Amino acid sequence: MFLSELQKGECGKIISIDANSRLKARFSSFGITRGSTVYVIEQTISKNTIKIRIQNTKIALRISEAKIIEVEKIKCEI
């Protein structure tokens, strides 16, 4: 399952990121790394952007970026 497939209010644990080293470094600077837990805050109506939370950081990603982040759906611990 990919991050883009999670719905509002769902959580996932990042399993892998299929991106080039430059994009992986950008993700890493935001805390988007393998093993991190992601909470989906919301998606835009047009489904172009997804707003997520990792730890205490809120991040907006393009849906194309969310499609390269593989996650395992987990129960949210909020």
All heavy atoms as a GROMACS GRO file, in nm:
protein
  615
    1MET      N    1   0.086  -0.118   0.000
    1MET     CA    2   0.000   0.000   0.000
    1MET      C    3   0.090   0.123   0.000
    1MET      O    4   0.199   0.122   0.056
    1MET     CB    5  -0.090  -0.006   0.123
    1MET     CG    6  -0.147   0.123   0.169
    1MET     SD    7  -0.258   0.108   0.309
    1MET     CE    8  -0.410   0.100   0.220
    2PHE      N    9   0.042   0.228  -0.063
    2PHE     CA   10   0.119   0.352  -0.071
    2PHE      C   11   0.053   0.462   0.012
    2PHE      O   12  -0.067   0.457   0.039
    2PHE     CB   13   0.135   0.395  -0.217
    2PHE     CG   14   0.219   0.300  -0.295
    2PHE    CD1   15   0.160   0.199  -0.369
    2PHE    CD2   16   0.356   0.308  -0.293
    2PHE    CE1   17   0.236   0.109  -0.440
    2PHE    CE2   18   0.434   0.218  -0.363
    2PHE     CZ   19   0.375   0.118  -0.436
    3LEU      N   20   0.132   0.560   0.049
    3LEU     CA   21   0.083   0.671   0.130
    3LEU      C   22  -0.037   0.738   0.065
    3LEU      O   23  -0.131   0.779   0.133
    3LEU     CB   24   0.196   0.772   0.154
    3LEU     CG   25   0.164   0.896   0.234
    3LEU    CD1   26   0.107   0.862   0.370
    3LEU    CD2   27   0.287   0.983   0.250
    4SER      N   28  -0.037   0.747  -0.066
    4SER     CA   29  -0.148   0.810  -0.138
    4SER      C   30  -0.280   0.736  -0.120
    4SER      O   31  -0.386   0.793  -0.142
    4SER     CB   32  -0.114   0.818  -0.287
    4SER     OG   33  -0.090   0.689  -0.339
    5GLU      N   34  -0.276   0.609  -0.078
    5GLU     CA   35  -0.396   0.528  -0.062
    5GLU      C   36  -0.458   0.539   0.078
    5GLU      O   37  -0.571   0.496   0.098
    5GLU     CB   38  -0.364   0.381  -0.091
    5GLU     CG   39  -0.318   0.358  -0.234
    5GLU     CD   40  -0.265   0.218  -0.255
    5GLU    OE1   41  -0.316   0.124  -0.192
    5GLU    OE2   42  -0.173   0.202  -0.336
    6LEU      N   43  -0.384   0.594   0.173
    6LEU     CA   44  -0.439   0.611   0.307
    6LEU      C   45  -0.544   0.720   0.306
    6LEU      O   46  -0.532   0.819   0.233
    6LEU     CB   47  -0.330   0.648   0.408
    6LEU     CG   48  -0.229   0.540   0.445
    6LEU    CD1   49  -0.126   0.596   0.543
    6LEU    CD2   50  -0.297   0.419   0.506
    7GLN      N   51  -0.647   0.703   0.386
    7GLN     CA   52  -0.755   0.800   0.394
    7GLN      C   53  -0.733   0.894   0.514
    7GLN      O   54  -0.653   0.865   0.602
    7GLN     CB   55  -0.890   0.727   0.411
    7GLN     CG   56  -0.923   0.634   0.296
    7GLN     CD   57  -0.936   0.706   0.164
    7GLN    OE1   58  -1.004   0.808   0.154
    7GLN    NE2   59  -0.869   0.654   0.062
    8LYS      N   60  -0.809   1.001   0.517
    8LYS     CA   61  -0.803   1.096   0.627
    8LYS      C   62  -0.824   1.024   0.760
    8LYS      O   63  -0.916   0.943   0.774
    8LYS     CB   64  -0.912   1.203   0.609
    8LYS     CG   65  -0.916   1.307   0.716
    8LYS     CD   66  -1.025   1.408   0.687
    8LYS     CE   67  -1.033   1.512   0.796
    8LYS     NZ   68  -1.136   1.613   0.765
    9GLY      N   69  -0.735   1.049   0.856
    9GLY     CA   70  -0.746   0.989   0.988
    9GLY      C   71  -0.674   0.855   1.002
    9GLY      O   72  -0.672   0.799   1.110
   10GLU      N   73  -0.617   0.803   0.895
   10GLU     CA   74  -0.546   0.675   0.901
   10GLU      C   75  -0.397   0.696   0.921
   10GLU      O   76  -0.343   0.802   0.889
   10GLU     CB   77  -0.571   0.593   0.774
   10GLU     CG   78  -0.714   0.548   0.759
   10GLU     CD   79  -0.736   0.462   0.636
   10GLU    OE1   80  -0.665   0.479   0.535
   10GLU    OE2   81  -0.828   0.378   0.642
   11CYS      N   82  -0.332   0.592   0.973
   11CYS     CA   83  -0.189   0.596   0.998
   11CYS      C   84  -0.118   0.485   0.922
   11CYS      O   85  -0.178   0.381   0.894
   11CYS     CB   86  -0.160   0.579   1.147
   11CYS     SG   87  -0.217   0.716   1.248
   12GLY      N   88   0.008   0.508   0.896
   12GLY     CA   89   0.089   0.406   0.831
   12GLY      C   90   0.234   0.416   0.875
   12GLY      O   91   0.280   0.523   0.915
   13LYS      N   92   0.302   0.305   0.868
   13LYS     CA   93   0.445   0.300   0.898
   13LYS      C   94   0.518   0.290   0.765
   13LYS      O   95   0.486   0.203   0.682
   13LYS     CB   96   0.477   0.179   0.986
   13LYS     CG   97   0.622   0.169   1.025
   13LYS     CD   98   0.644   0.051   1.117
   13LYS     CE   99   0.790   0.041   1.156
   13LYS     NZ  100   0.813  -0.076   1.242
   14ILE      N  101   0.615   0.378   0.743
   14ILE     CA  102   0.686   0.380   0.615
   14ILE      C  103   0.776   0.257   0.604
   14ILE      O  104   0.858   0.231   0.691
   14ILE     CB  105   0.769   0.509   0.600
   14ILE    CG1  106   0.676   0.631   0.600
   14ILE    CG2  107   0.852   0.505   0.472
   14ILE    CD1  108   0.747   0.765   0.596
   15ILE      N  109   0.755   0.183   0.495
   15ILE     CA  110   0.834   0.063   0.469
   15ILE      C  111   0.949   0.093   0.375
   15ILE      O  112   1.062   0.050   0.398
   15ILE     CB  113   0.744  -0.047   0.408
   15ILE    CG1  114   0.636  -0.085   0.507
   15ILE    CG2  115   0.826  -0.168   0.366
   15ILE    CD1  116   0.530  -0.176   0.449
   16SER      N  117   0.921   0.167   0.267
   16SER     CA  118   1.026   0.201   0.172
   16SER      C  119   0.988   0.326   0.094
   16SER      O  120   0.871   0.364   0.087
   16SER     CB  121   1.051   0.086   0.074
   16SER     OG  122   0.939   0.068  -0.010
   17ILE      N  123   1.090   0.389   0.037
   17ILE     CA  124   1.072   0.508  -0.045
   17ILE      C  125   1.145   0.484  -0.176
   17ILE      O  126   1.266   0.466  -0.177
   17ILE     CB  127   1.126   0.634   0.025
   17ILE    CG1  128   1.055   0.656   0.159
   17ILE    CG2  129   1.110   0.756  -0.066
   17ILE    CD1  130   1.115   0.765   0.244
   18ASP      N  131   1.071   0.479  -0.285
   18ASP     CA  132   1.128   0.451  -0.416
   18ASP      C  133   1.154   0.583  -0.489
   18ASP      O  134   1.076   0.624  -0.574
   18ASP     CB  135   1.032   0.362  -0.497
   18ASP     CG  136   1.092   0.321  -0.630
   18ASP    OD1  137   1.215   0.319  -0.643
   18ASP    OD2  138   1.012   0.291  -0.722
   19ALA      N  139   1.262   0.650  -0.450
   19ALA     CA  140   1.294   0.781  -0.507
   19ALA      C  141   1.445   0.792  -0.530
   19ALA      O  142   1.523   0.714  -0.474
   19ALA     CB  143   1.248   0.891  -0.413
   20ASN      N  144   1.483   0.892  -0.607
   20ASN     CA  145   1.626   0.915  -0.628
   20ASN      C  146   1.687   0.973  -0.501
   20ASN      O  147   1.616   1.015  -0.409
   20ASN     CB  148   1.649   1.006  -0.750
   20ASN     CG  149   1.585   1.143  -0.735
   20ASN    OD1  150   1.587   1.203  -0.628
   20ASN    ND2  151   1.525   1.190  -0.843
   21SER      N  152   1.818   0.977  -0.494
   21SER     CA  153   1.886   1.020  -0.371
   21SER      C  154   1.854   1.164  -0.334
   21SER      O  155   1.844   1.197  -0.216
   21SER     CB  156   2.037   1.001  -0.384
   21SER     OG  157   2.087   1.076  -0.493
   22ARG      N  158   1.833   1.250  -0.432
   22ARG     CA  159   1.802   1.390  -0.404
   22ARG      C  160   1.667   1.404  -0.334
   22ARG      O  161   1.652   1.477  -0.235
   22ARG     CB  162   1.804   1.469  -0.534
   22ARG     CG  163   1.791   1.616  -0.515
   22ARG     CD  164   1.808   1.688  -0.646
   22ARG     NE  165   1.789   1.830  -0.628
   22ARG     CZ  166   1.791   1.918  -0.725
   22ARG    NH1  167   1.814   1.879  -0.848
   22ARG    NH2  168   1.772   2.045  -0.701
   23LEU      N  169   1.567   1.333  -0.385
   23LEU     CA  170   1.433   1.338  -0.325
   23LEU      C  171   1.432   1.270  -0.189
   23LEU      O  172   1.369   1.318  -0.096
   23LEU     CB  173   1.329   1.275  -0.419
   23LEU     CG  174   1.183   1.286  -0.377
   23LEU    CD1  175   1.143   1.431  -0.350
   23LEU    CD2  176   1.093   1.225  -0.483
   24LYS      N  177   1.506   1.159  -0.176
   24LYS     CA  178   1.516   1.091  -0.046
   24LYS      C  179   1.578   1.184   0.058
   24LYS      O  180   1.534   1.186   0.173
   24LYS     CB  181   1.599   0.964  -0.057
   24LYS     CG  182   1.522   0.846  -0.108
   24LYS     CD  183   1.606   0.720  -0.099
   24LYS     CE  184   1.530   0.602  -0.152
   24LYS     NZ  185   1.607   0.478  -0.145
   25ALA      N  186   1.678   1.261   0.018
   25ALA     CA  187   1.741   1.356   0.110
   25ALA      C  188   1.642   1.464   0.152
   25ALA      O  189   1.638   1.504   0.269
   25ALA     CB  190   1.864   1.418   0.045
   26ARG      N  191   1.559   1.510   0.058
   26ARG     CA  192   1.456   1.611   0.090
   26ARG      C  193   1.355   1.554   0.188
   26ARG      O  194   1.319   1.617   0.287
   26ARG     CB  195   1.387   1.657  -0.038
   26ARG     CG  196   1.280   1.760  -0.014
   26ARG     CD  197   1.224   1.814  -0.146
   26ARG     NE  198   1.095   1.871  -0.119
   26ARG     CZ  199   0.980   1.818  -0.158
   26ARG    NH1  200   0.978   1.707  -0.229
   26ARG    NH2  201   0.866   1.874  -0.129
   27PHE      N  202   1.307   1.432   0.159
   27PHE     CA  203   1.215   1.366   0.250
   27PHE      C  204   1.278   1.349   0.389
   27PHE      O  205   1.214   1.373   0.491
   27PHE     CB  206   1.174   1.229   0.197
   27PHE     CG  207   1.075   1.232   0.083
   27PHE    CD1  208   1.062   1.122   0.000
   27PHE    CD2  209   0.994   1.341   0.059
   27PHE    CE1  210   0.970   1.122  -0.104
   27PHE    CE2  211   0.903   1.342  -0.044
   27PHE     CZ  212   0.891   1.232  -0.127
   28SER      N  213   1.401   1.306   0.392
   28SER     CA  214   1.471   1.284   0.519
   28SER      C  215   1.479   1.412   0.602
   28SER      O  216   1.465   1.407   0.725
   28SER     CB  217   1.611   1.230   0.492
   28SER     OG  218   1.679   1.207   0.611
   29SER      N  219   1.496   1.525   0.536
   29SER     CA  220   1.503   1.651   0.609
   29SER      C  221   1.372   1.686   0.678
   29SER      O  222   1.369   1.761   0.775
   29SER     CB  223   1.546   1.765   0.516
   29SER     OG  224   1.443   1.796   0.424
   30PHE      N  225   1.261   1.628   0.628
   30PHE     CA  226   1.130   1.647   0.690
   30PHE      C  227   1.095   1.537   0.788
   30PHE      O  228   0.989   1.538   0.849
   30PHE     CB  229   1.020   1.652   0.583
   30PHE     CG  230   1.024   1.772   0.494
   30PHE    CD1  231   1.029   1.758   0.356
   30PHE    CD2  232   1.021   1.900   0.546
   30PHE    CE1  233   1.032   1.868   0.273
   30PHE    CE2  234   1.024   2.010   0.464
   30PHE     CZ  235   1.030   1.995   0.326
   31GLY      N  236   1.181   1.436   0.800
   31GLY     CA  237   1.153   1.324   0.890
   31GLY      C  238   1.082   1.209   0.822
   31GLY      O  239   1.039   1.115   0.888
   32ILE      N  240   1.068   1.217   0.690
   32ILE     CA  241   1.003   1.109   0.615
   32ILE      C  242   1.110   1.004   0.584
   32ILE      O  243   1.180   1.014   0.484
   32ILE     CB  244   0.939   1.163   0.485
   32ILE    CG1  245   0.838   1.273   0.518
   32ILE    CG2  246   0.873   1.051   0.406
   32ILE    CD1  247   0.784   1.346   0.397
   33THR      N  248   1.123   0.908   0.673
   33THR     CA  249   1.223   0.803   0.660
   33THR      C  250   1.160   0.667   0.689
   33THR      O  251   1.052   0.660   0.749
   33THR     CB  252   1.341   0.825   0.757
   33THR    OG1  253   1.290   0.829   0.890
   33THR    CG2  254   1.415   0.955   0.727
   34ARG      N  255   1.230   0.563   0.648
   34ARG     CA  256   1.180   0.427   0.673
   34ARG      C  257   1.164   0.407   0.823
   34ARG      O  258   1.248   0.446   0.903
   34ARG     CB  259   1.278   0.326   0.616
   34ARG     CG  260   1.225   0.186   0.620
   34ARG     CD  261   1.311   0.090   0.546
   34ARG     NE  262   1.449   0.136   0.536
   34ARG     CZ  263   1.550   0.058   0.504
   34ARG    NH1  264   1.530  -0.067   0.478
   34ARG    NH2  265   1.672   0.105   0.497
   35GLY      N  266   1.051   0.350   0.861
   35GLY     CA  267   1.022   0.324   1.002
   35GLY      C  268   0.941   0.433   1.070
   35GLY      O  269   0.889   0.413   1.179
   36SER      N  270   0.928   0.548   1.006
   36SER     CA  271   0.851   0.658   1.064
   36SER      C  272   0.701   0.630   1.054
   36SER      O  273   0.656   0.565   0.961
   36SER     CB  274   0.880   0.790   0.992
   36SER     OG  275   1.015   0.826   1.005
   37THR      N  276   0.625   0.683   1.149
   37THR     CA  277   0.480   0.671   1.147
   37THR      C  278   0.420   0.798   1.090
   37THR      O  279   0.455   0.909   1.131
   37THR     CB  280   0.426   0.646   1.289
   37THR    OG1  281   0.483   0.525   1.338
   37THR    CG2  282   0.275   0.634   1.289
   38VAL      N  283   0.329   0.781   0.996
   38VAL     CA  284   0.266   0.892   0.924
   38VAL      C  285   0.117   0.894   0.957
   38VAL      O  286   0.052   0.790   0.955
   38VAL     CB  287   0.284   0.874   0.772
   38VAL    CG1  288   0.221   0.988   0.697
   38VAL    CG2  289   0.429   0.862   0.737
   39TYR      N  290   0.063   1.011   0.985
   39TYR     CA  291  -0.080   1.030   1.010
   39TYR      C  292  -0.134   1.120   0.900
   39TYR      O  293  -0.080   1.229   0.876
   39TYR     CB  294  -0.102   1.093   1.147
   39TYR     CG  295  -0.246   1.130   1.175
   39TYR    CD1  296  -0.339   1.034   1.209
   39TYR    CD2  297  -0.288   1.262   1.166
   39TYR    CE1  298  -0.472   1.069   1.234
   39TYR    CE2  299  -0.420   1.298   1.192
   39TYR     CZ  300  -0.510   1.200   1.225
   39TYR     OH  301  -0.641   1.233   1.249
   40VAL      N  302  -0.239   1.078   0.832
   40VAL     CA  303  -0.299   1.158   0.724
   40VAL      C  304  -0.399   1.256   0.786
   40VAL      O  305  -0.499   1.215   0.843
   40VAL     CB  306  -0.368   1.069   0.619
   40VAL    CG1  307  -0.435   1.155   0.512
   40VAL    CG2  308  -0.267   0.973   0.556
   41ILE      N  309  -0.369   1.383   0.773
   41ILE     CA  310  -0.455   1.488   0.826
   41ILE      C  311  -0.571   1.514   0.729
   41ILE      O  312  -0.687   1.518   0.770
   41ILE     CB  313  -0.376   1.618   0.850
   41ILE    CG1  314  -0.267   1.592   0.954
   41ILE    CG2  315  -0.468   1.731   0.893
   41ILE    CD1  316  -0.169   1.706   0.971
   42GLU      N  317  -0.538   1.533   0.601
   42GLU     CA  318  -0.642   1.556   0.501
   42GLU      C  319  -0.585   1.549   0.361
   42GLU      O  320  -0.464   1.550   0.342
   42GLU     CB  321  -0.712   1.690   0.522
   42GLU     CG  322  -0.622   1.811   0.511
   42GLU     CD  323  -0.694   1.941   0.543
   42GLU    OE1  324  -0.801   1.966   0.483
   42GLU    OE2  325  -0.644   2.015   0.626
   43GLN      N  326  -0.674   1.540   0.263
   43GLN     CA  327  -0.640   1.550   0.122
   43GLN      C  328  -0.722   1.661   0.061
   43GLN      O  329  -0.834   1.686   0.105
   43GLN     CB  330  -0.668   1.419   0.049
   43GLN     CG  331  -0.574   1.307   0.083
   43GLN     CD  332  -0.597   1.185  -0.005
   43GLN    OE1  333  -0.699   1.171  -0.070
   43GLN    NE2  334  -0.502   1.095  -0.003
   44THR      N  335  -0.666   1.725  -0.041
   44THR     CA  336  -0.744   1.828  -0.108
   44THR      C  337  -0.858   1.763  -0.185
   44THR      O  338  -0.855   1.644  -0.215
   44THR     CB  339  -0.655   1.909  -0.206
   44THR    OG1  340  -0.597   1.819  -0.301
   44THR    CG2  341  -0.548   1.985  -0.132
   45ILE      N  342  -0.959   1.840  -0.216
   45ILE     CA  343  -1.075   1.789  -0.288
   45ILE      C  344  -1.035   1.729  -0.422
   45ILE      O  345  -1.086   1.626  -0.463
   45ILE     CB  346  -1.180   1.900  -0.307
   45ILE    CG1  347  -1.235   1.942  -0.170
   45ILE    CG2  348  -1.293   1.856  -0.399
   45ILE    CD1  349  -1.324   2.064  -0.173
   46SER      N  350  -0.940   1.792  -0.490
   46SER     CA  351  -0.896   1.744  -0.620
   46SER      C  352  -0.798   1.627  -0.609
   46SER      O  353  -0.755   1.573  -0.711
   46SER     CB  354  -0.831   1.858  -0.698
   46SER     OG  355  -0.717   1.906  -0.627
   47LYS      N  356  -0.764   1.588  -0.488
   47LYS     CA  357  -0.672   1.477  -0.461
   47LYS      C  358  -0.531   1.500  -0.518
   47LYS      O  359  -0.460   1.408  -0.550
   47LYS     CB  360  -0.727   1.344  -0.515
   47LYS     CG  361  -0.862   1.307  -0.463
   47LYS     CD  362  -0.856   1.253  -0.324
   47LYS     CE  363  -0.993   1.201  -0.284
   47LYS     NZ  364  -1.010   1.178  -0.148
   48ASN      N  365  -0.491   1.627  -0.530
   48ASN     CA  366  -0.357   1.660  -0.580
   48ASN      C  367  -0.255   1.668  -0.469
   48ASN      O  368  -0.136   1.650  -0.492
   48ASN     CB  369  -0.358   1.796  -0.653
   48ASN     CG  370  -0.434   1.790  -0.782
   48ASN    OD1  371  -0.455   1.682  -0.837
   48ASN    ND2  372  -0.476   1.904  -0.831
   49THR      N  373  -0.300   1.696  -0.348
   49THR     CA  374  -0.210   1.717  -0.235
   49THR      C  375  -0.262   1.640  -0.114
   49THR      O  376  -0.382   1.628  -0.093
   49THR     CB  377  -0.203   1.868  -0.200
   49THR    OG1  378  -0.173   1.941  -0.318
   49THR    CG2  379  -0.097   1.896  -0.096
   50ILE      N  380  -0.168   1.591  -0.035
   50ILE     CA  381  -0.202   1.520   0.088
   50ILE      C  382  -0.125   1.588   0.202
   50ILE      O  383  -0.008   1.621   0.188
   50ILE     CB  384  -0.168   1.370   0.077
   50ILE    CG1  385  -0.211   1.293   0.200
   50ILE    CG2  386  -0.020   1.349   0.049
   50ILE    CD1  387  -0.203   1.143   0.185
   51LYS      N  388  -0.196   1.614   0.310
   51LYS     CA  389  -0.135   1.677   0.427
   51LYS      C  390  -0.116   1.569   0.533
   51LYS      O  391  -0.210   1.500   0.569
   51LYS     CB  392  -0.226   1.788   0.481
   51LYS     CG  393  -0.164   1.870   0.591
   51LYS     CD  394  -0.258   1.984   0.630
   51LYS     CE  395  -0.204   2.070   0.739
   51LYS     NZ  396  -0.298   2.176   0.778
   52ILE      N  397   0.010   1.554   0.579
   52ILE     CA  398   0.042   1.449   0.674
   52ILE      C  399   0.110   1.507   0.798
   52ILE      O  400   0.155   1.622   0.796
   52ILE     CB  401   0.135   1.343   0.611
   52ILE    CG1  402   0.268   1.406   0.567
   52ILE    CG2  403   0.066   1.271   0.498
   52ILE    CD1  404   0.373   1.306   0.524
   53ARG      N  405   0.116   1.425   0.901
   53ARG     CA  406   0.190   1.463   1.022
   53ARG      C  407   0.287   1.350   1.054
   53ARG      O  408   0.249   1.234   1.056
   53ARG     CB  409   0.095   1.486   1.139
   53ARG     CG  410   0.170   1.539   1.262
   53ARG     CD  411   0.078   1.566   1.378
   53ARG     NE  412   0.039   1.436   1.435
   53ARG     CZ  413  -0.083   1.407   1.476
   53ARG    NH1  414  -0.179   1.495   1.468
   53ARG    NH2  415  -0.111   1.289   1.525
   54ILE      N  416   0.412   1.388   1.077
   54ILE     CA  417   0.514   1.294   1.124
   54ILE      C  418   0.570   1.355   1.251
   54ILE      O  419   0.621   1.468   1.248
   54ILE     CB  420   0.626   1.275   1.019
   54ILE    CG1  421   0.570   1.207   0.896
   54ILE    CG2  422   0.739   1.194   1.077
   54ILE    CD1  423   0.670   1.176   0.789
   55GLN      N  424   0.557   1.284   1.361
   55GLN     CA  425   0.589   1.336   1.493
   55GLN      C  426   0.510   1.463   1.514
   55GLN      O  427   0.389   1.460   1.511
   55GLN     CB  428   0.739   1.352   1.510
   55GLN     CG  429   0.813   1.222   1.504
   55GLN     CD  430   0.962   1.238   1.500
   55GLN    OE1  431   1.016   1.348   1.499
   55GLN    NE2  432   1.032   1.126   1.498
   56ASN      N  433   0.572   1.578   1.531
   56ASN     CA  434   0.499   1.704   1.550
   56ASN      C  435   0.508   1.795   1.428
   56ASN      O  436   0.476   1.913   1.437
   56ASN     CB  437   0.551   1.777   1.673
   56ASN     CG  438   0.515   1.706   1.802
   56ASN    OD1  439   0.410   1.643   1.810
   56ASN    ND2  440   0.601   1.711   1.900
   57THR      N  441   0.551   1.741   1.314
   57THR     CA  442   0.569   1.819   1.194
   57THR      C  443   0.457   1.791   1.095
   57THR      O  444   0.426   1.676   1.066
   57THR     CB  445   0.705   1.784   1.127
   57THR    OG1  446   0.810   1.802   1.222
   57THR    CG2  447   0.731   1.872   1.007
   58LYS      N  448   0.395   1.897   1.044
   58LYS     CA  449   0.292   1.884   0.941
   58LYS      C  450   0.354   1.916   0.806
   58LYS      O  451   0.425   2.016   0.792
   58LYS     CB  452   0.175   1.978   0.969
   58LYS     CG  453   0.100   1.942   1.094
   58LYS     CD  454  -0.012   2.037   1.122
   58LYS     CE  455  -0.081   2.002   1.253
   58LYS     NZ  456  -0.183   2.099   1.289
   59ILE      N  457   0.326   1.830   0.708
   59ILE     CA  458   0.388   1.842   0.577
   59ILE      C  459   0.281   1.821   0.470
   59ILE      O  460   0.196   1.734   0.484
   59ILE     CB  461   0.497   1.735   0.560
   59ILE    CG1  462   0.600   1.746   0.672
   59ILE    CG2  463   0.566   1.746   0.424
   59ILE    CD1  464   0.684   1.622   0.690
   60ALA      N  465   0.288   1.899   0.364
   60ALA     CA  466   0.202   1.878   0.248
   60ALA      C  467   0.286   1.818   0.137
   60ALA      O  468   0.395   1.868   0.106
   60ALA     CB  469   0.140   2.010   0.202
   61LEU      N  470   0.239   1.708   0.079
   61LEU     CA  471   0.308   1.642  -0.031
   61LEU      C  472   0.219   1.637  -0.154
   61LEU      O  473   0.098   1.628  -0.143
   61LEU     CB  474   0.341   1.496   0.007
   61LEU     CG  475   0.438   1.470   0.120
   61LEU    CD1  476   0.446   1.321   0.147
   61LEU    CD2  477   0.576   1.524   0.086
   62ARG      N  478   0.284   1.642  -0.270
   62ARG     CA  479   0.210   1.616  -0.394
   62ARG      C  480   0.168   1.470  -0.392
   62ARG      O  481   0.238   1.385  -0.339
   62ARG     CB  482   0.300   1.642  -0.515
   62ARG     CG  483   0.342   1.785  -0.532
   62ARG     CD  484   0.437   1.797  -0.652
   62ARG     NE  485   0.500   1.926  -0.653
   62ARG     CZ  486   0.620   1.953  -0.600
   62ARG    NH1  487   0.690   1.858  -0.542
   62ARG    NH2  488   0.670   2.073  -0.605
   63ILE      N  489   0.058   1.439  -0.454
   63ILE     CA  490   0.011   1.301  -0.456
   63ILE      C  491   0.110   1.214  -0.532
   63ILE      O  492   0.129   1.096  -0.499
   63ILE     CB  493  -0.133   1.291  -0.512
   63ILE    CG1  494  -0.206   1.171  -0.454
   63ILE    CG2  495  -0.134   1.286  -0.661
   63ILE    CD1  496  -0.240   1.180  -0.310
   64SER      N  497   0.180   1.270  -0.630
   64SER     CA  498   0.282   1.195  -0.704
   64SER      C  499   0.397   1.154  -0.612
   64SER      O  500   0.456   1.047  -0.630
   64SER     CB  501   0.335   1.276  -0.822
   64SER     OG  502   0.394   1.396  -0.778
   65GLU      N  503   0.428   1.236  -0.514
   65GLU     CA  504   0.532   1.201  -0.416
   65GLU      C  505   0.480   1.096  -0.318
   65GLU      O  506   0.552   1.005  -0.279
   65GLU     CB  507   0.577   1.326  -0.339
   65GLU     CG  508   0.645   1.428  -0.425
   65GLU     CD  509   0.669   1.561  -0.356
   65GLU    OE1  510   0.593   1.596  -0.263
   65GLU    OE2  511   0.763   1.631  -0.397
   66ALA      N  512   0.354   1.106  -0.280
   66ALA     CA  513   0.295   1.010  -0.188
   66ALA      C  514   0.284   0.871  -0.252
   66ALA      O  515   0.283   0.771  -0.181
   66ALA     CB  516   0.158   1.058  -0.142
   67LYS      N  517   0.278   0.865  -0.384
   67LYS     CA  518   0.266   0.737  -0.454
   67LYS      C  519   0.396   0.658  -0.455
   67LYS      O  520   0.396   0.542  -0.493
   67LYS     CB  521   0.217   0.759  -0.597
   67LYS     CG  522   0.072   0.796  -0.605
   67LYS     CD  523   0.026   0.813  -0.748
   67LYS     CE  524  -0.123   0.846  -0.753
   67LYS     NZ  525  -0.170   0.863  -0.890
   68ILE      N  526   0.508   0.719  -0.416
   68ILE     CA  527   0.636   0.646  -0.415
   68ILE      C  528   0.678   0.607  -0.273
   68ILE      O  529   0.784   0.551  -0.254
   68ILE     CB  530   0.748   0.726  -0.485
   68ILE    CG1  531   0.774   0.859  -0.416
   68ILE    CG2  532   0.714   0.747  -0.632
   68ILE    CD1  533   0.895   0.932  -0.468
   69ILE      N  534   0.592   0.638  -0.176
   69ILE     CA  535   0.621   0.604  -0.037
   69ILE      C  536   0.533   0.485   0.002
   69ILE      O  537   0.411   0.498   0.015
   69ILE     CB  538   0.596   0.723   0.056
   69ILE    CG1  539   0.683   0.842   0.015
   69ILE    CG2  540   0.621   0.684   0.201
   69ILE    CD1  541   0.655   0.971   0.088
   70GLU      N  542   0.595   0.370   0.020
   70GLU     CA  543   0.522   0.249   0.056
   70GLU      C  544   0.503   0.245   0.206
   70GLU      O  545   0.598   0.268   0.283
   70GLU     CB  546   0.598   0.125   0.010
   70GLU     CG  547   0.519  -0.003   0.028
   70GLU     CD  548   0.592  -0.124  -0.026
   70GLU    OE1  549   0.702  -0.112  -0.081
   70GLU    OE2  550   0.536  -0.234  -0.011
   71VAL      N  551   0.380   0.218   0.250
   71VAL     CA  552   0.348   0.214   0.392
   71VAL      C  553   0.272   0.087   0.428
   71VAL      O  554   0.213   0.024   0.343
   71VAL     CB  555   0.264   0.338   0.436
   71VAL    CG1  556   0.338   0.468   0.414
   71VAL    CG2  557   0.130   0.340   0.366
   72GLU      N  558   0.278   0.057   0.555
   72GLU     CA  559   0.197  -0.051   0.611
   72GLU      C  560   0.094   0.016   0.701
   72GLU      O  561   0.131   0.092   0.792
   72GLU     CB  562   0.286  -0.144   0.694
   72GLU     CG  563   0.212  -0.249   0.770
   72GLU     CD  564   0.305  -0.330   0.860
   72GLU    OE1  565   0.424  -0.298   0.870
   72GLU    OE2  566   0.255  -0.425   0.920
   73LYS      N  567  -0.034  -0.007   0.676
   73LYS     CA  568  -0.140   0.056   0.755
   73LYS      C  569  -0.134   0.002   0.898
   73LYS      O  570  -0.123  -0.118   0.920
   73LYS     CB  571  -0.275   0.026   0.693
   73LYS     CG  572  -0.389   0.102   0.754
   73LYS     CD  573  -0.515   0.076   0.675
   73LYS     CE  574  -0.634   0.140   0.742
   73LYS     NZ  575  -0.758   0.114   0.668
   74ILE      N  576  -0.137   0.094   0.993
   74ILE     CA  577  -0.132   0.057   1.136
   74ILE      C  578  -0.242   0.131   1.211
   74ILE      O  579  -0.301   0.227   1.159
   74ILE     CB  580   0.006   0.089   1.199
   74ILE    CG1  581   0.037   0.238   1.190
   74ILE    CG2  582   0.115   0.004   1.136
   74ILE    CD1  583   0.161   0.280   1.269
   75LYS      N  584  -0.266   0.089   1.331
   75LYS     CA  585  -0.364   0.156   1.417
   75LYS      C  586  -0.300   0.284   1.470
   75LYS      O  587  -0.187   0.284   1.517
   75LYS     CB  588  -0.403   0.065   1.533
   75LYS     CG  589  -0.510   0.121   1.621
   75LYS     CD  590  -0.551   0.023   1.729
   75LYS     CE  591  -0.660   0.084   1.815
   75LYS     NZ  592  -0.699  -0.007   1.923
   76CYS      N  593  -0.374   0.393   1.463
   76CYS     CA  594  -0.324   0.522   1.510
   76CYS      C  595  -0.319   0.524   1.663
   76CYS      O  596  -0.411   0.478   1.730
   76CYS     CB  597  -0.414   0.635   1.462
   76CYS     SG  598  -0.412   0.658   1.283
   77GLU      N  599  -0.213   0.584   1.714
   77GLU     CA  600  -0.196   0.600   1.857
   77GLU      C  601  -0.199   0.746   1.893
   77GLU      O  602  -0.098   0.808   1.923
   77GLU     CB  603  -0.062   0.536   1.901
   77GLU     CG  604  -0.055   0.390   1.874
   77GLU     CD  605   0.080   0.332   1.909
   77GLU    OE1  606   0.163   0.403   1.970
   77GLU    OE2  607   0.104   0.216   1.874
   78ILE      N  608  -0.318   0.803   1.886
   78ILE     CA  609  -0.332   0.947   1.912
   78ILE      C  610  -0.399   0.971   2.043
   78ILE      O  611  -0.483   0.905   2.088
   78ILE     CB  612  -0.411   1.016   1.798
   78ILE    CG1  613  -0.333   0.999   1.669
   78ILE    CG2  614  -0.437   1.159   1.828
   78ILE    CD1  615  -0.402   1.052   1.548
   0.00000   0.00000   0.00000
